[in-house]
Amino acid sequence: MLKYYEQKKSKRANAQSGKSFFNRIVFNQQYKENFKGWLTISIVIAAIMILVLALYPSVQEMYADMLASMSPEMINFINSMGGMPENIADYFAMEGGQTYMLVGAIYAGVLGINLIKKEIKDGSAEFLYSQPVSKGSIFRTKMLILIVNIFLVNLIAMGTSIVMMYIIEGAFTFSLLNFLIYAGVALVIHLQIGLISFAIAGIARKNASIGIAIGFAFFSYILAIISKIATDVEFLKYFTPFTYIMGKTEGTQTLTVIKDGVSAVDAPTLLIFSAITVVALLYSHMHFKKNDIL
């Protein structure tokens, strides 16, 4: 990484790029540095989605038998999540979507931490931050890399899933619009977890831990499930972005994003976490510019 920056020494170009909102040299380097990571996780998630969807024709007939053998508590839990699958999109949300959500969130959080911590650890940060590029520009460029990588992972995973579902069914037997809304909500969750983790890294710097990102993603996921199945602690849904994808209950009716689209998204929680994300990034940005990187 250090050699890459040393090869880009043009003082005039660096002086000009140092004044820009984003830095092209830093962007190119960070993109190349993280290329293998996002490609690997994209392939892994896409492969899991293909495997899960390929099993759909086989498990379709099993659901009736499974439902008959389930305990009342398990049936209530499944009903709270939208009930048994009625089509391949419902099946995807129940079987593959949960894995996709959690693995994607962990990737986003870890990347958010590593974009700042990794350069401090390998020693290249000292050289980078001594160049005529503003710390603010570096912070914003790294944030852009985070957003681009998360977007690409989601694009590949969901694109693969849509193609696979069409191949299996021979047509879209579900609402494609609602599925795209589901994909958009998943993207928002991954972005928020990644950006909050990135903000933490911008403040904690060398003290930021990958464990924080993994714990944040996993704990948020578990919290959403608990708030869904235990009505006594339903208020916990306001403390996790995964609430968006879990759907909501209106009276006796359970709404899910995959079936009901935007109307199933919990708007208050979305607004709360969007505000938290923006505030965390603004504070981290100011802190990053004013303090030494190490």
N, C-alpha and C positions, 0 to 999 in steps of 0.2 A: 504494500500500500504506500509506504514511504517513497519508494522509487517512482511510483506513478506521479505523485505530487512534484517530485524533483524534476520530472521530465516536462512539467508544465510551468516553467519558470518565467516566461515572458512577462517582464515587468509591466509593460503597457497593457497587455491583455488582462493581467491580474488586477491592475489598478482600476480598469474599467469594470471588470466583473465584480470587483469588490463593492462597487456602488449599486449594483443591481439587487432587485428583490430576491431573486434566486441566482445561484452561481452555477453556470454550465459545467465548469470543470469538476466541481464537487459532485454535481448530479451524475455526470458520466462515470466518475470513479465509483460512487456509491452504487450505481446501477450494476456495474460490472462486478463489484464486490458481493452483492446480494443476489446475483442472477441465479446461481446454482441453488441457493436456498429456496427461492420462490418457485423455481421450476420443479425442484424435488417435492415440495409440499403440494404443489398443484397436481403433479402426477399421482402422488399417494392418495390424495382426496378423491381425484377423478377415478382412480382404480377402485377405491372402496365403493363409490357411488355406482360404478358399472357392475360390480359384484353384487351389491344389494339389489339393484334393479333387475339383474339377470335372474334372480331367485323369485321374482314376483309371480310368474306363471305357476311355479311349484307350490308356493305358500298360500296362494289365493284360496284354495280349497281347504286349507288347514284352519282358517280363522274361525269357522263355525264350531269345529271341535274344540279349539282352544278356548273359545268363549264359554262353552258349556262346562269346561273343567276349571275355570278360574274362580277364585274366591270373590265374594262381594266387594271386598276392599279394592282388589285389583280391577274389577269391573268399573267401580266408581272412579278410580284413577284414570282408566282409559277413557271413560266418558268425559271426564274433566279436561282431557287433552283433545277432545273432538270425536271420540268414539272409534269403533273399528273402521278400517279403511274401506271406502266405497269405490275407489279407483286407484290407479297407479300413483297419482300425485299424493293422495292421502297416505298410501303405503310408504312413499318416499319420505314424507314428513315424519312419519312415525318411526321408521326403521333406519333410514340413511341420513335424514336431515339432522337428527340429534348429534350424530358423530361429526357431520360436516360443521355444525355450529360450534361444537366444543374444540375440535382440532384447529379450525380456522381461527378461533379466538385465542387459543394458546400461541399459535404462530404469530398472530398480530401483536400480542403482548411481548413476546420474546424479541421480535424484530424491533419493536419500539424501544426496548431497553438497550439492545445491542448496537443500534445505530449511533448511540453516543458513548456507551461504555466500552465497546470493543476497541475503538481507536485510543482510548486512554490506556487500556490494558496492553496493547501491542506497541505503544510508544510513539505512534505516528501523529497523535494529537498535538504534541508540542510543535512539530514542524508545520502542520496545517494551520494552527492558530497564530503562527508567527508571520504568515503571509498577508499581503494586502487585501484580505477578504474579511469583511465585517463578520463578527460573531452572529449578528442577527441574520445575515444572509446564509451563513452555514446552517444555523438552526432551521430556517425556513426551507432550505433545500433538502435537508435530511427529512423534514416532515413531509415534503412533497414525495420523496422516495418511498416513505412509509405508505402514503396514500396510494401511490401507483402500484406498489407491490401487492397490497391488500386487494385492490381492485382487480388486478390480473389473476390472482389466485381464485377469487370469487367468480370471475368471468369464465375461467377454464372449467372450474368445478360445476357450475350451474349450466354452462353451455353443453358440457358433456352429458349431464343428467337429462337435459331436454332432448338432445339427440337420441339418447338411449331409450327414453320413454316412447319417443315416436317410432323407433325401430321395433320395439316390443309390441306396441299396440297397433301400429300401422296408421294411427291418426291420433289427434289430441282429444282424448276422451274426458278431459277436464278443462277448467278455465285456465287458459294460458296466461291471461292477464293477471289472475290471482297468483299464479306460480311466479310470475315476474315480480309481483309485489313482495312475495315471500323472499325471493332472491334479494330484492332491494333492502328489505328489513334485515336480512342476514348480513348484508354488506355494511349497513349502518352499525349494527352491533359490533362487528369486527373492527370497524374504523374507530368507534368510541373506545373500545378496550385497548387498541393499539395506540391511539393518540393520548389517552390518559397515562398509559405506561411510558410513552415517550416523554410526556410532561414530567413524570416522576424522575426519569433518567436525567432530564435537563436540570432538575433541581438537586438531586442526590449525587449525580455524576458518578465518580468511582465507587461510591457506596451503593449504587443501584444494583439490585440483584435480579437475575433471571427468575429466581424463585418467587419474587414479588409478582411478576407478570403471570407466571403459571398459577400461583395461588389466587390471584385476582380473577383470572378467567374461570378457573375451576370452582372457586367458592361462589362466584356470581351465578354460575350455572346451577349449582346445588341449591342456592338460595331461591332461585326462580321455581324450581321443582317443589321445594318445601312450601313456598307460598301458594302454590297451586293446589296441593293436596291437603293442606292443613288450613282450614278456614279461620282458625283462631289466630294465626300469624299471617294472614293475608296481606297485612301492611308491609311485609318484607319485600313485596314485589316492587316497591318504590326504590329499593336499594340495589337493583340489578337490571342491566339492559336486556337480559335474556327474557324479561317479561314481555317484550314486544312480540316475540315469536311464539310464546306459549298461548296466545289468545286470551280471551276474557269471557266472563259470564254475565249475561244480562237476563235477570230474572231466573227462569229455569232453562234458558237456552245458552249453550256453550258455543262461542264463536271462535273459529280458527282462521288464521291468515290464509292458509291454503284453500279453504272453502269460501270464506267470506271477505277476503281481501282487506282493504284499509280499515273497514269498520271493526275488525278484530284487534287492531293495534291499540295498546293502552297509551293514549295520548299524553296523560299527565306524566307518566314515567319517561316517555320519550322526550318531553320538554325538559324535565328535571336533569336527565343525563346529558342532553345536548348542552344545557347551560353549564353543567359541571365540566364538561369537556372543553368548552370555549374558555371558561375562566381559568382552568388548569393550564391550558396552552398559553394564554396571555401572561399569566404569572411566571410560568417557566421560561417564556421568551425573554421577559424583562430580567429575570434572575440570571439567565444564561449570558446575556449581553454584558451585565455589570460585574460579573465575578470571573475569577480565574477558572479555567476548565478543569484543572487537576484537583 
